């Protein structure tokens, strides 16, 4: 497993765009993208086309701040 930080924004009815930054663990970038889209979609009732991912960076074990991601990666 690898850790990724994903930065982007999504459509918000109260504002034009709502920025987000989320850490996830996944096997590769495609799986990471899938996980972010499904997580944000289910939590905020968004469609996939409403979510824009602008940056996806792989994190080293010392850069991880989310405790669940740190556990899943094994750091």
N, C-alpha and C positions, 0 to 999 in steps of 0.2 A: 504494500500500500504506500501511496505517496500523499503528501499534503499539498493542497492548493489554496491560494487566496484568490477569490473571484470578486471583481469590482464591476459595478454597472449601475443601471437604474431601471425603474419600472413605472408604468403608467399609474398615477394616483388621481382619483377623482377630485380630491381637495386641492392638489397642486398639479403643476404640469408634469414633473418627473420626480420620483422619490429615489435618491441614491442609496446604494447598499454596498456593503463589503462583508463577505462571508467566507469562512474557512471550512473546507470539506476534505474528506479523505476519499481517494478513488484510485483505481488502477492506472488510468491514463486521462488525458485531457477530455476525450469524448465522454467517458464515464462521469467525469467531474461536471461537465456541462449538463448532462442528463440529470444528475443529482441536484444541481442548483435549480434547474427549471422545475423539477417535480416538487422540491421543497418549497420554493417561493410560490409556486402555483397553488399548492395545497394550503399553505398558511395564509395567503392573502387573496385567494380566489381569483388568480390571474390566469390568463391564457398565455401560452408560450410566446406568441407574437408580441405581447405587451412587455416582455422582459428583454432588455438589451444588455448583453455582456460586453464590456469594453476592454477588460484586462483579466488575464488568467496567468498567475505566476506560481511556479512550484516553490515550496518552502522547505528550508532545511529544518532539522529537528529543533534547533535552538530558536527559530523564528516563530514557532507555533505558539499561539496564545490560548486557543480553545482546548480545554482539558479533555473533552471527548475525542477530538481529532488526534490529540497527542497520544491518547490511549490506543486508538485504532491503528495508528501508525507504528506504535511500539517504541516511542521515544521516551 
